[in-house]
Amino acid sequence: MARTIDLNVDVGEAEDPAAVEVERALLPLVTTAHVACGGHAGGEESMAATVEAALAHSVRIGAHPSYPDREGFGRRPLDIDRSELRSSLADQIGALDAVCRRAGTSVRSVKPHGALYGEVAKGGADYEAFRDAVRSCLGDRATVVLPSGCRATAMALRDGMTAWEEGFCDRTYRPDGGLVERISAGSVLEDPEEAAAQALSLAHGAVAASDGSVLTLWVDTLCTHGDSPGAPAIVAAVRRVLAGARIGVAALHPA
């Protein structure tokens, strides 16, 4: 194999049965599932069901906390006191870890959701609140998943944490390395072959931005969103293209 890469998906966010079925169809195809844990979506029942389904396919479990903003699905920046944010994130991560431990496993990584993902990446006060919450819940087990090349990745390594750099199969990139806003046309890649081609490019260390420029990005893990149109077809295409390029797919740590 040329290299090995993790495939992750954000799940535990669905409410209607059809959307839950889509999430379940993704689990046999990925190696890590980041589970919503109450901030933007999810609750104890959905966490338990998602963890059980993931473990049935030997998928490792990560937490997907967010700003405490269910109304906005965690996709809008929230002006919140740092200590309040830290407490909320610790409650979310701790709730999922408790569910995992009852199921015989534990939370192995933490990836912020939505607007929090972008704010944490900047390495400011929200990063510090996120870092402290992860440490308080997971201690030396703390592994964080952050955008490839962001300032917070270097800070996490400096702070003694394990950090995985992430790329997206199903989202387009701005020239500065951020993601094109969801409200913009073409921000979400819906064609499986197009998304798979981007995944392969990222696995080789580069991706085309929206203006045609080429970004150099290293990724440890590739994400497809569970609520992206045709997500199972996208991940199946990604796996096929990676296998054709002799790139292995495996969790970075065991489930």
JOBEL-V270928 format. One record per backbone hydrogen bond with DSSP energy under -0.5 kcal/mol. CO is the residue of the C=O (numbers start at 0). NH is the residue of the N-H. If there is no record, write none. Layout:
co=CO nh=NH
co=CO nh=NH
This chain:
co=2 nh=247
co=4 nh=249
co=5 nh=7
co=5 nh=221
co=6 nh=30
co=6 nh=31
co=7 nh=223
co=8 nh=10
co=8 nh=33
co=9 nh=225
co=10 nh=35
co=15 nh=19
co=16 nh=20
co=17 nh=21
co=18 nh=22
co=19 nh=23
co=20 nh=24
co=21 nh=25
co=22 nh=25
co=22 nh=26
co=23 nh=27
co=25 nh=28
co=25 nh=29
co=26 nh=29
co=30 nh=59
co=31 nh=8
co=31 nh=33
co=32 nh=34
co=32 nh=61
co=33 nh=10
co=34 nh=63
co=38 nh=68
co=40 nh=37
co=42 nh=46
co=43 nh=47
co=44 nh=48
co=45 nh=49
co=46 nh=50
co=47 nh=51
co=48 nh=52
co=49 nh=53
co=50 nh=54
co=51 nh=55
co=53 nh=56
co=53 nh=58
co=54 nh=57
co=59 nh=32
co=60 nh=107
co=60 nh=108
co=61 nh=34
co=62 nh=110
co=63 nh=36
co=64 nh=112
co=66 nh=68
co=68 nh=73
co=69 nh=72
co=71 nh=74
co=73 nh=114
co=73 nh=115
co=77 nh=79
co=80 nh=84
co=81 nh=85
co=82 nh=86
co=83 nh=87
co=84 nh=88
co=85 nh=89
co=86 nh=90
co=87 nh=91
co=88 nh=92
co=89 nh=93
co=90 nh=94
co=91 nh=95
co=92 nh=96
co=93 nh=97
co=94 nh=98
co=95 nh=99
co=96 nh=100
co=97 nh=101
co=98 nh=102
co=99 nh=102
co=99 nh=104
co=100 nh=103
co=108 nh=62
co=109 nh=144
co=112 nh=115
co=112 nh=116
co=113 nh=116
co=113 nh=117
co=114 nh=118
co=115 nh=119
co=116 nh=120
co=117 nh=121
co=118 nh=121
co=118 nh=123
co=119 nh=122
co=120 nh=151
co=123 nh=127
co=124 nh=128
co=125 nh=129
co=126 nh=130
co=127 nh=131
co=128 nh=132
co=129 nh=133
co=130 nh=134
co=131 nh=135
co=132 nh=136
co=133 nh=137
co=133 nh=138
co=134 nh=138
co=137 nh=140
co=138 nh=141
co=141 nh=161
co=142 nh=109
co=143 nh=145
co=143 nh=163
co=144 nh=111
co=145 nh=165
co=146 nh=149
co=149 nh=152
co=149 nh=153
co=150 nh=154
co=151 nh=155
co=152 nh=156
co=153 nh=157
co=154 nh=158
co=155 nh=160
co=156 nh=159
co=161 nh=143
co=163 nh=145
co=164 nh=219
co=164 nh=220
co=165 nh=147
co=166 nh=222
co=169 nh=188
co=171 nh=179
co=172 nh=209
co=173 nh=176
co=177 nh=173
co=180 nh=183
co=183 nh=186
co=186 nh=171
co=187 nh=189
co=189 nh=191
co=190 nh=194
co=191 nh=195
co=192 nh=196
co=193 nh=197
co=194 nh=198
co=195 nh=199
co=196 nh=200
co=197 nh=201
co=198 nh=202
co=199 nh=203
co=200 nh=205
co=201 nh=204
co=204 nh=216
co=206 nh=214
co=207 nh=172
co=208 nh=211
co=212 nh=208
co=214 nh=206
co=214 nh=216
co=219 nh=5
co=220 nh=166
co=221 nh=7
co=222 nh=168
co=222 nh=169
co=223 nh=9
co=224 nh=227
co=227 nh=230
co=229 nh=233
co=230 nh=234
co=231 nh=235
co=232 nh=236
co=233 nh=237
co=234 nh=238
co=235 nh=239
co=236 nh=240
co=237 nh=241
co=238 nh=242
co=239 nh=243
co=240 nh=244
co=241 nh=246
co=242 nh=245
co=245 nh=1
co=245 nh=2
co=245 nh=247
co=247 nh=4
